[in-house]
Amino acid sequence: MSELKLHNSLTRQKEIFTPIDENHVRLYACGPTVYNYAHIGNARMAVVFDVLANVLRSIYPKVTYVSNITDVDDKIMTASRETGVPIEEITTKYTDIYNQDMASLGVTAPDIQPRATAHIPHMVRLIEKLIEKGHAYAADGHVLFHVPSFDKYGGLSGRSRDEQIAGARVEVASYKKDPADFVLWKPSKDDEPGWESPWGKGRPGWHIECSAMAAEHLGLPFDIHGGGADLKFPHHENEIAQSCCGDANPDDLASFAKYWVHNGFVTVEGEKMSKSLGNVTLAHDLVNDHEGEVLRLTLLSAHYRQPLDWTEDSIAQSKKTLDRIYQNLREISDISIDENATAPSEFMDALCDDLNTPKAIAALVKLAKSAAEEKTSNAKSSLIAAAKILNIAQQNPDEWLGYTVSDDSVDVARIEGLLKERTDARANKNYARSDEIRDELLSMGIAIEDTPNGAIWKKA
């Protein structure tokens, strides 16, 4: 069995992963705020933690993966005001679209996908504990976490006191005891969603949501907490503060989650994604233009902790890599596999070394080439087992490569007729007509391959 190592953001070093309970590994990753389509950065998080869950499941007997939906937030209320669409309709719509888009990228749905609005009582109870223990206070209809009450605040991000205040972009309000204090509960206006609480009708702050949901569904402490690098501060820093001071141990930052895993940012053609540049790249658009496996492989083409530059060239390279693997699989399509086979050590060693997906992909390409050469059940079984962990190369090779067509957009009878005419033309040494037919087929999106057994066609 390969020994899994992960870079722990909390300790800032790569460590051997030792689960709290080796019979049940528990993983939490922060999911989307559902007010619009998810961008490619959101998709990277979903794909990275999907692979991590797959790796964990290949090693341990039980894994529970939780990834939440934030369905109460100021951005959602703004979207509702701007569009005139009810909040629940917006959140339901974009939750469904997010899940469909991630499924197109081969992401398996998390074991549990809690919605924030279903956990308001859990948040209220946690806030009450924080007030009782002197880590939070009510003021002017708000409840705030008092940052100076937790001397280990900043332990995850490593930010200084001044950096904490600047980085949090905190509102300087008269009811705050300290500029760094952050909101746990805020009052709601009559036209805003709200719930009754000991502090009046209101709604939770963003950070308290994940603390409450993680504790409810995984218990404390749990093994791994993660998300995008942009969440490290202030979101994850605040989660640690709330959870350690409320339900866990304020003297031990790992008493909430033992390991913290963060994936890097995504740029687009070398530029940071931003509305002002007009380069915000939506997963919803990409899955309509490209095969999901191509997009998934592109998202895994860089190490998860490193920045990923999203380019047309990188998408094209992923398509070439997958075509090569599928061609190898097509050459051994008649060979049966052992469904219980496991991925070989070279491949697993790469993934167990802090999810080194570039190295794992290289190993997979090598496995595919070897399987095509060896033409044995063992070699093919190893390839398939490895591919399943990355969740690529899961389609029919003939369909992927275009040798079979299942849609009505292709006139098969016409293609077969032209192919026969070309064969006759070549037999009669009428090469000019043969070339005309090839060009005509190409204009229809059909390529011809001349094989020892005769000409065959496929979608170009």
C-alpha positions in Angstrom: 0.0 0.0 0.0 1.3 3.4 -1.0 1.9 5.9 1.9 -0.1 9.1 1.3 1.6 12.4 1.9 -0.1 15.7 1.8 1.1 19.3 2.2 -0.6 20.5 5.3 -1.3 24.3 5.1 -1.6 24.4 8.9 2.0 23.2 9.5 3.3 24.5 6.1 5.0 21.2 5.3 4.4 17.9 3.6 3.3 15.2 6.0 2.5 11.5 6.1 -1.3 11.4 6.3 -2.4 9.5 9.4 -6.2 9.3 9.7 -7.8 9.9 13.1 -9.7 6.6 12.5 -8.2 4.4 9.7 -11.6 2.8 9.3 -13.3 6.0 8.5 -11.6 9.0 6.9 -13.5 12.3 6.9 -13.1 15.1 4.4 -14.7 18.5 4.0 -14.2 21.0 1.1 -15.9 24.4 0.8 -18.4 24.4 -2.0 -19.9 27.2 -4.1 -22.1 30.2 -3.3 -25.0 29.6 -5.7 -25.9 33.0 -7.2 -24.4 32.5 -10.7 -22.5 30.0 -12.8 -19.4 28.4 -11.4 -16.1 29.6 -13.0 -13.2 27.4 -13.8 -11.5 28.1 -10.5 -14.5 26.6 -8.7 -14.3 23.6 -11.0 -10.6 23.1 -10.2 -11.5 22.8 -6.5 -14.2 20.2 -7.3 -12.0 18.1 -9.5 -9.0 18.2 -7.2 -11.0 17.1 -4.1 -12.8 14.5 -6.2 -9.4 13.0 -7.0 -8.3 13.2 -3.4 -11.5 11.4 -2.3 -10.8 8.7 -5.0 -7.3 8.2 -3.7 -8.5 8.0 -0.1 -11.1 5.4 -1.1 -8.5 3.3 -2.8 -6.5 3.1 0.5 -9.1 3.2 3.3 -12.4 1.2 3.7 -14.7 4.1 4.3 -14.5 7.8 3.3 -17.1 10.4 4.0 -16.7 13.5 1.8 -18.8 16.6 2.6 -18.9 19.7 0.3 -21.4 22.3 1.1 -23.7 24.7 -0.8 -23.9 28.3 0.5 -27.5 29.4 -0.2 -27.7 32.4 2.0 -25.3 35.3 1.3 -25.3 39.0 0.4 -24.3 38.2 -3.2 -27.4 36.0 -3.6 -29.6 38.8 -2.2 -28.1 41.2 -4.6 -28.7 38.9 -7.5 -32.3 38.6 -6.4 -32.8 42.4 -6.2 -31.2 42.9 -9.6 -33.2 40.2 -11.4 -36.4 40.2 -9.5 -36.1 36.4 -9.1 -36.9 35.0 -5.7 -33.8 33.9 -3.7 -34.9 30.2 -3.4 -35.4 30.0 -7.2 -31.9 31.4 -7.8 -30.2 29.1 -5.3 -32.1 26.0 -6.6 -31.3 26.9 -10.2 -27.6 27.4 -9.7 -27.2 24.5 -7.4 -28.7 22.2 -10.0 -26.5 23.7 -12.8 -23.4 23.5 -10.6 -24.0 19.8 -9.9 -24.7 19.1 -13.6 -21.6 20.9 -14.8 -19.4 19.2 -12.2 -20.9 15.8 -13.3 -19.9 16.7 -16.8 -16.3 17.0 -15.5 -16.5 13.5 -14.1 -16.9 14.8 -10.5 -18.7 12.3 -8.3 -21.3 14.0 -6.1 -20.0 14.4 -2.5 -21.5 11.9 0.0 -23.2 14.8 1.8 -23.9 18.2 0.2 -25.4 20.3 3.1 -27.2 23.6 2.4 -26.5 26.4 4.8 -30.2 27.3 5.2 -30.9 23.8 6.6 -28.4 24.4 9.4 -29.4 27.7 11.0 -30.2 26.1 14.4 -26.7 24.5 14.4 -25.1 27.9 13.7 -27.2 29.6 16.4 -26.1 27.0 19.0 -22.4 27.5 18.1 -22.7 31.3 18.3 -24.3 30.9 21.8 -21.4 28.8 22.9 -18.9 31.4 21.7 -20.7 34.1 23.6 -20.8 32.0 26.8 -17.1 31.3 26.5 -16.3 35.0 26.0 -15.2 34.7 22.4 -18.1 36.6 20.9 -20.4 39.4 21.8 -23.8 40.9 20.7 -23.9 44.5 19.6 -26.5 46.6 17.7 -28.3 43.5 16.4 -25.1 41.8 15.3 -23.0 39.1 16.9 -19.3 39.3 16.3 -16.3 37.1 17.1 -13.8 38.9 19.2 -10.5 38.1 17.5 -8.2 39.3 20.4 -9.8 36.6 22.6 -8.1 33.9 20.5 -4.4 34.3 20.8 -3.7 31.7 18.1 -5.7 33.6 15.4 -3.6 33.8 12.2 -2.1 30.4 12.8 -3.2 29.0 9.4 -2.4 32.0 7.2 0.6 33.2 9.1 -0.6 36.8 8.8 0.4 39.5 11.2 -2.1 41.6 13.1 -1.9 44.4 10.5 -2.1 42.0 7.7 -5.2 40.4 9.2 -7.0 43.7 9.4 -6.0 44.7 5.9 -6.7 41.3 4.3 -10.1 40.8 5.9 -11.3 44.1 4.4 -13.3 44.5 7.6 -16.0 47.1 8.0 -15.1 49.7 10.6 -18.3 49.9 12.6 -19.1 51.6 15.9 -20.3 48.4 17.4 -17.0 46.5 16.9 -14.7 46.1 19.9 -11.8 45.5 17.6 -11.2 46.3 13.9 -10.5 42.6 13.2 -13.7 41.3 14.7 -15.9 39.5 12.2 -19.6 38.9 11.9 -21.3 35.7 13.1 -24.9 37.0 12.9 -26.4 40.0 11.3 -29.8 41.6 11.3 -32.1 41.1 8.3 -34.3 43.8 6.8 -38.0 43.0 6.1 -37.4 42.2 2.5 -34.3 39.9 3.3 -34.3 36.3 4.4 -34.0 35.9 8.1 -34.5 33.6 11.0 -35.5 34.2 14.6 -32.6 34.1 17.1 -31.8 35.3 20.6 -30.4 38.4 18.9 -33.5 39.1 16.8 -34.4 38.2 13.2 -31.3 37.8 11.2 -29.0 35.6 9.1 -25.6 34.0 9.6 -22.3 35.4 8.6 -20.5 33.4 5.9 -17.8 31.9 8.0 -20.0 30.3 10.7 -21.8 28.3 8.1 -19.0 25.8 7.3 -18.0 25.5 11.0 -21.5 24.4 11.9 -22.0 22.1 8.9 -18.6 20.4 9.2 -19.2 19.7 12.9 -22.7 18.4 12.3 -21.8 15.9 9.5 -18.2 14.9 10.4 -17.8 15.5 14.1 -14.7 17.1 15.6 -11.9 16.8 14.9 -12.1 15.4 11.4 -9.2 14.6 9.0 -9.0 17.0 6.1 -10.5 20.4 5.4 -9.8 22.1 2.1 -10.8 24.5 -0.7 -9.2 27.1 -2.9 -6.2 29.1 -1.8 -8.4 32.2 -1.8 -10.3 30.8 1.2 -7.3 30.4 3.4 -7.8 34.0 4.8 -10.1 35.1 6.1 -12.7 32.2 5.6 -10.7 29.2 6.8 -8.9 31.3 9.4 -12.2 32.3 10.9 -13.6 28.8 10.7 -10.7 27.6 12.9 -11.2 30.4 15.4 -15.0 29.7 15.7 -14.7 25.9 15.9 -11.7 25.8 18.2 -13.2 28.3 20.6 -16.7 26.9 20.4 -16.7 23.2 20.1 -13.0 22.1 20.1 -9.8 23.2 21.9 -8.6 26.8 21.6 -5.1 25.7 22.4 -4.9 23.3 19.5 -5.6 24.5 16.0 -5.7 20.9 14.8 -8.7 20.2 17.1 -11.0 21.3 14.3 -9.4 19.7 11.3 -6.1 17.9 11.4 -4.9 18.6 7.8 -5.6 21.6 5.6 -5.3 21.3 1.8 -5.6 24.2 -0.6 -5.5 24.2 -4.4 -3.9 27.1 -6.3 -5.4 29.8 -8.4 -6.4 29.6 -12.1 -5.4 32.3 -14.6 -6.7 32.6 -18.1 -4.1 33.0 -20.9 -1.7 34.4 -18.3 -4.2 36.9 -16.7 -6.0 36.8 -13.5 -9.7 36.2 -14.0 -11.7 39.4 -13.5 -14.9 41.0 -14.8 -13.0 44.1 -15.8 -10.8 42.1 -18.2 -13.9 40.1 -19.4 -12.0 36.8 -19.0 -14.1 35.1 -16.3 -14.3 31.6 -17.7 -17.4 29.6 -16.8 -17.4 25.9 -16.4 -21.0 25.9 -17.8 -19.7 27.3 -21.1 -16.7 25.0 -21.3 -18.7 21.8 -20.9 -20.9 22.9 -23.9 -17.8 23.4 -26.1 -15.5 20.5 -25.0 -15.5 16.9 -23.8 -15.7 16.8 -20.0 -12.8 14.5 -19.8 -10.6 16.9 -21.8 -11.5 19.7 -19.3 -10.9 17.4 -16.3 -7.5 16.4 -17.6 -6.6 20.0 -18.2 -7.5 20.9 -14.6 -5.3 18.1 -13.4 -2.4 18.9 -15.7 -0.7 21.1 -13.2 0.1 20.2 -9.6 -2.9 21.2 -7.5 -0.9 23.6 -5.2 0.6 25.4 -8.2 -1.2 28.1 -10.3 -2.9 26.7 -13.4 -2.9 28.8 -16.6 -6.0 28.0 -18.6 -5.3 28.2 -22.3 -6.6 26.9 -25.6 -3.2 25.2 -26.0 -3.5 23.4 -22.7 -7.0 22.1 -23.7 -5.7 20.9 -27.1 -2.8 19.1 -25.4 -5.2 17.3 -23.1 -7.2 16.2 -26.1 -4.1 14.8 -27.7 -3.2 12.9 -24.6 -6.6 11.4 -24.2 -6.8 10.5 -27.9 -3.5 8.6 -27.5 -4.8 6.7 -24.5 -8.1 5.9 -26.2 -6.2 4.7 -29.3 -4.2 2.3 -27.1 -7.4 1.1 -25.5 -9.0 0.6 -28.9 -6.1 -1.7 -29.9 -6.9 -4.0 -27.0 -10.7 -3.6 -27.0 -11.2 -7.4 -27.2 -9.1 -8.1 -24.1 -11.1 -8.7 -20.9 -10.1 -7.2 -17.6 -10.1 -8.1 -13.9 -12.6 -5.7 -12.3 -10.8 -6.1 -8.9 -7.4 -5.1 -10.2 -5.6 -2.2 -8.4 -3.6 0.6 -9.9 0.1 -0.1 -10.2 2.6 1.3 -7.7 4.3 3.8 -10.2 0.9 5.5 -10.7 -0.2 5.4 -7.0 3.2 6.6 -5.8 2.8 9.7 -7.8 -0.7 10.4 -6.5 0.3 9.6 -2.9 3.1 12.1 -3.2 0.9 15.1 -2.4 -1.4 14.4 -5.4 1.2 14.8 -8.1 -1.2 14.5 -11.0 1.3 15.6 -13.7 3.5 12.6 -12.8 0.4 10.4 -12.4 -0.8 11.4 -15.9 2.6 10.6 -17.4 2.5 7.2 -15.7 -1.0 6.6 -17.1 0.2 7.4 -20.7 3.1 4.9 -20.2 0.7 2.3 -18.9 -1.6 2.7 -21.9 1.3 2.3 -24.3 2.6 -0.8 -22.5 -0.9 -2.3 -22.4 -1.3 -1.8 -26.2 2.1 -3.5 -26.7 1.7 -6.4 -24.2 -1.9 -7.1 -25.1 -2.5 -8.9 -21.8 -5.4 -8.8 -19.3 -3.0 -7.8 -16.5 -1.7 -4.8 -18.3 -5.1 -3.6 -19.4 -6.6 -4.2 -16.0 -3.8 -2.1 -14.4 -4.5 0.7 -16.9 -8.2 0.7 -16.3 -7.8 0.7 -12.5 -5.5 3.7 -12.7 -7.7 5.6 -15.1 -10.7 5.1 -12.8 -8.9 7.0 -10.0 -8.4 10.0 -12.2 -11.8 9.3 -13.7 -10.6 9.7 -17.3 -10.6 7.3 -20.3 -14.0 6.0 -19.1 -15.8 6.1 -22.5 -16.0 3.7 -25.4 -12.8 4.1 -27.5 -14.6 3.8 -30.8 -17.1 6.5 -29.8 -14.4 8.8 -28.4 -12.2 8.5 -31.6 -15.2 8.8 -33.9 -15.3 5.3 -35.3 -19.0 4.9 -34.3 -21.6 7.6 -34.4 -24.7 7.6 -32.2 -26.2 11.0 -33.2 -28.5 11.9 -36.1 -26.3 14.7 -37.4 -24.2 12.2 -39.6 -25.6 10.8 -42.8 -24.1 7.3 -42.5 -25.6 6.1 -45.8 -24.2 8.9 -47.7 -20.7 8.5 -46.1 -20.7 4.7 -46.9 -21.7 5.4 -50.5 -18.9 8.0 -50.9 -16.4 5.6 -49.3 -17.4 2.8 -51.7 -17.2 5.2 -54.7 -13.7 6.2 -53.5 -12.6 2.6 -53.2 -13.8 2.0 -56.8 -12.1 5.1 -58.0 -8.8 4.0 -56.5 -9.2 0.5 -58.0 -9.6 2.2 -61.4 -6.6 4.4 -60.7 -8.8 7.5 -60.8 -6.9 9.2 -58.0 -8.2 12.7 -58.9 -11.8 11.5 -58.1 -10.5 9.7 -55.0 -9.0 12.9 -53.7 -12.2 14.8 -54.5 -14.2 12.4 -52.4 -11.7 12.6 -49.5 -12.1 16.4 -49.5 -15.9 16.2 -49.7 -15.9 13.9 -46.7 -13.5 16.2 -44.8 -15.9 19.1 -45.4 -18.6 16.9 -43.8 -16.3 16.4 -40.7 -15.4 12.9 -41.7 -11.8 11.6 -42.0 -10.7 8.5 -43.9 -8.1 6.0 -42.7 -6.6 3.5 -45.2 -5.9 0.3 -43.3 -4.6 -3.2 -44.5 -8.3 -4.3 -44.3 -9.6 -1.4 -46.4 -10.6 2.2 -45.9 -12.6 3.1 -42.8 -14.1 6.4 -41.7 -14.4 8.3 -38.5 -15.5 11.8 -37.3 -12.6 14.2 -37.8 
